[in-house]
Amino acid sequence: MAETMKLLVNTPDRVFYEDDSVTMVELATSEGEIGVFPQHIPLTSVVVPCVLKIHHGNEVEKAAIHGGIIEILKDKVTILAEVAEWPDEIDVNRANEARVRAERRLSAKDPNLDVARAEMALKRSLARLGAAK
Amino acid sequence: MASMRDIKRRRDSIQSTGQITKAMKLVSTVKLQRAKGKAESTKPYSDLMYETVSNILAKSGNINHRYLVAGESTKKAVITITGNRGLAGGYNSNIDKLIINSGFNKDDVDIIAIGTKGRDFLKRKGYNIAKDCSDVINEPLYTDAKEICDELLERFAAGEIGEIYLAYTSFKNTVVHIPKLIKLLPVSTEDLKSEEGDKKVDTTPMSYEPEEDEALDMIIPKYVCSLIYGALIESVASENGARMQAMDNATSNAEDLISKLSLQYNRARQGAITQEITEIIGGANATG
């Protein structure tokens, strides 16, 4: 059995995920995508909207998370996410619509466009779609 | 002595009031249970958030970050969380008192009112109500907290306001609720450290990605937001707790009054009967 660590995912409304036997976690931070194995150096980073992949040996669980903070310790990973959703909680049609809307807004090149906001919306919808796939 | 009819009328009216307060107590008990559950599920998130932020600040020492120093403006934004409804004992007026006694200069304060009771009171007292989000308190969502937080941070960053405070009622347990006025921004490192007390600060060397400064830029808004959200949730629980207590007192008070009035009523009834008998006997004796 490979080495395991504890993963804790909290959102403001609930404890989203808590498990001791996680072998790897994949997610995206503001600096890029990272994969975390047990015995990682202590690291605090900022999570951007992405697909969270939780590995248990060969099994993988997916969830969408929308921004937050990750704190990595040797045997424990804590993610404080503003929103976290399992694939079965995601409305694929709605996420798809949101993606199309955000893409249109970005390609319209409106000078008044809040680019950062549109990009965040796009990232969120992509995270949802990625997790639901 | 009041007449029988008066006593009866009074007793009936108290009885119906008692029924209303009893029903209100039951409703707020149910609401309290729900709010309490919600407050408990929020706690791990805000506790961890607090821990993370204080860890970062403890380790990074005296960095000069824009969220850690007061703005030049003397304006203060105060978020006041009260209820939309009364009959909750001192719940609403405690927050009002807190603001009045805070020593803030009225002209320097922008009130962000959540809850109509506090809004109306402070408006009467001459405070400037900058924003009113009273609908939020009916069912607080994280997005509501985020919206309020984002707007305030924007104004803070623009230098329009120098400090942000939050007045809410902290929920200790079902019977103890403490009105609190806390400073949200600038985040004071002293506060975080002193609250930490002798709790051992985690000394594992932690690396940050991005650098501390940038990380704080992104983490502090989330921290403030989680504080606001936590305060909203706790206030809802406190409001229902306070109402439950107030209504419980009112109900038992009504019961006391009713038993007193019943006694009075029975006495008056007995008196009336005795009098009637005496009159009949008197009449019979006179004719006999």
Interface residues (C-beta under 8 A of the other chain):
Chain A: N10 T11 P12 D13 R14 V15 T29 S30 E31 I41 P42 L43 T44 S45 V46 G67 G68 I69 E71 L73 T78 L80 E82 V83
Chain B: K38 S41 T42 P44 Y45 S46 L48 M49 T52 N55 I56 Y142 A145 K146 T204 P205 M206 S207 Y208 E209 P210 A215 M218 I219 K222 S226 Y229
